Amino acid sequence: MSFTTVHWLDVFTRQLYFSILAESINHCRKEKGMEVLAYCLMSNHVHLFFRSVNGDPSGLFRDFKGFTARELIKAIKENPQESRKEWMLRIMERAGKQKSNVIKRQFWQQHNKPIELWSGKVIKQKMEYIHKNPVVQGFVTDPVDWKYSSARNYADDETVLKIDKIGMYLEIMEL
């Protein structure tokens, strides 16, 4: 699943905002049956390969996006060091007014880009794509150097987020 901030706002430029996403993913792993197979958190969008052990990926994802939107908007509002606060909140408020199901502000774009990962070949291809995203954007020269990417996990570094690699390895080995 890939999902983006409204108007591609570069919200994730501060450690605090990345931490909210990471903590939310960890919570969903522990409490809501989310298995994370790969991820890459960028400045304005997120790539997340996950599955729901409870068989409700749509509900899990809906709840994740709703919770993170509320927490991130709150963090932006309360962050005294956020120089772009009024500008970002105004854009989110304008985006929210355009949607009938948004009460005040919209953080995430409503459409997502789900891709069914149906074979080891497709999984490997999409993993390479998301892991190369920070390289293509010019932030790093090696995918392992991007702090918020599971490329690090596959290089045995789980300092930011843990992932559930076992299923992934089995799928890739079927190639």
C-alpha positions in Angstrom: 0.0 0.0 0.0 1.3 3.5 -0.8 -0.4 6.5 0.6 0.4 10.2 0.4 -0.2 13.4 2.4 -2.7 15.9 0.9 -1.2 18.0 -1.8 2.0 16.0 -1.3 2.9 18.2 1.7 6.5 17.4 2.9 5.3 16.8 6.5 7.9 14.2 7.4 10.9 16.5 7.8 11.1 16.3 11.6 12.0 13.3 13.7 8.9 13.7 15.8 6.6 13.1 12.8 8.5 10.0 11.7 8.4 8.7 15.3 4.6 9.0 15.3 4.4 6.8 12.2 6.9 4.3 13.6 5.1 4.1 17.0 1.8 3.6 15.2 3.2 0.8 13.1 4.7 -0.9 16.2 1.3 -0.6 18.0 -0.5 -2.2 15.0 2.0 -5.0 15.0 1.6 -5.7 18.7 -2.1 -5.1 19.1 -3.9 -5.3 15.8 -2.4 -8.2 14.0 -0.4 -6.3 11.4 2.6 -8.1 9.9 5.0 -5.7 8.3 7.0 -7.2 5.4 8.6 -4.0 4.1 8.3 -0.2 4.4 9.8 3.1 3.3 8.7 6.3 5.0 9.4 9.3 2.8 8.9 13.1 3.3 5.4 13.1 1.9 4.3 9.5 1.3 4.6 6.0 2.8 5.1 2.6 1.3 3.9 -0.2 3.5 3.9 -3.9 2.7 1.7 -5.5 5.3 -0.9 -8.2 5.9 -3.6 -8.5 8.5 -3.5 -11.8 10.4 -7.1 -11.0 11.4 -8.2 -11.0 7.7 -9.2 -7.4 7.6 -6.5 -5.4 5.9 -8.9 -2.6 4.8 -10.1 -2.1 8.4 -6.6 -2.2 9.8 -5.4 0.3 7.2 -8.4 2.6 7.7 -7.8 2.7 11.5 -4.1 3.2 11.0 -4.6 6.2 8.7 -7.3 7.7 10.9 -5.2 7.4 14.0 -2.0 8.7 12.5 -3.8 11.6 10.9 -5.2 12.8 14.2 -1.9 12.3 16.0 0.2 14.0 13.3 -2.2 17.0 13.1 -2.1 17.4 16.9 1.8 17.2 16.8 2.0 19.8 14.1 -0.4 22.1 16.1 1.5 21.7 19.3 5.0 21.9 18.0 6.5 25.3 18.9 9.4 24.7 16.5 7.2 24.0 13.5 7.7 27.1 11.3 5.3 25.8 8.6 2.5 25.1 11.1 -0.2 27.6 9.9 0.5 27.0 6.2 0.3 23.2 6.6 -2.9 23.3 8.7 -4.5 25.7 6.3 -3.8 23.4 3.4 -5.2 20.4 5.4 -8.3 22.4 6.3 -9.0 23.4 2.7 -8.5 19.7 1.7 -10.9 18.7 4.4 -13.6 21.1 3.2 -13.6 19.3 -0.1 -14.5 16.0 1.4 -17.9 15.3 3.0 -16.5 12.7 5.4 -13.8 14.9 6.9 -14.7 16.9 10.0 -12.0 19.6 10.0 -8.7 18.7 8.4 -7.6 16.1 6.0 -4.0 14.7 6.5 -3.8 11.8 4.1 -5.1 11.7 0.5 -8.2 9.4 0.5 -7.0 7.2 -2.4 -4.4 4.6 -1.8 -2.4 2.5 -4.2 -2.9 -1.1 -3.1 -1.0 -3.6 -5.1 -1.6 -7.3 -4.6 1.6 -9.1 -4.0 0.8 -12.4 -5.5 4.2 -13.9 -6.3 7.8 -13.9 -5.1 8.8 -12.1 -8.4 6.3 -9.3 -7.8 7.2 -9.0 -4.2 10.9 -8.7 -5.0 10.2 -6.1 -7.8 8.1 -3.9 -5.5 10.5 -4.2 -2.6 13.3 -3.0 -4.8 11.2 -0.1 -6.0 10.3 1.1 -2.5 13.8 0.6 -1.2 15.3 2.6 -4.1 12.8 5.5 -3.6 15.1 7.5 -1.3 18.0 7.0 -3.8 15.8 8.2 -6.8 14.8 11.2 -4.7 18.5 12.0 -4.2 18.4 11.7 -0.4 20.9 8.9 -0.2 23.2 6.9 -2.5 22.5 3.5 -1.0 19.0 2.3 0.1 20.5 1.0 3.4 21.4 4.5 4.3 17.8 5.7 4.5 16.9 5.5 8.2 13.2 4.9 7.6 13.4 2.0 5.2 13.2 -1.8 5.6 16.3 -2.0 3.4 18.1 -1.6 6.7 16.2 -4.5 8.2 17.2 -6.7 5.3 20.8 -5.7 6.1 20.2 -6.9 9.7 19.5 -3.4 11.3 16.2 -3.2 13.1 16.9 0.0 15.0 13.8 1.8 13.7 11.1 -0.8 13.1 11.0 -4.5 13.3 9.6 -6.4 10.3 8.2 -9.9 9.8 10.7 -11.3 7.4 9.9 -15.0 7.5 7.0 -15.0 5.1 8.8 -12.7 2.8 11.8 -15.0 2.6 9.6 -17.9 1.8 7.9 -16.0 -1.0 11.1 -14.8 -2.5 12.6 -18.2 -2.4 9.8 -19.5 -4.7 11.2 -17.5 -7.6 
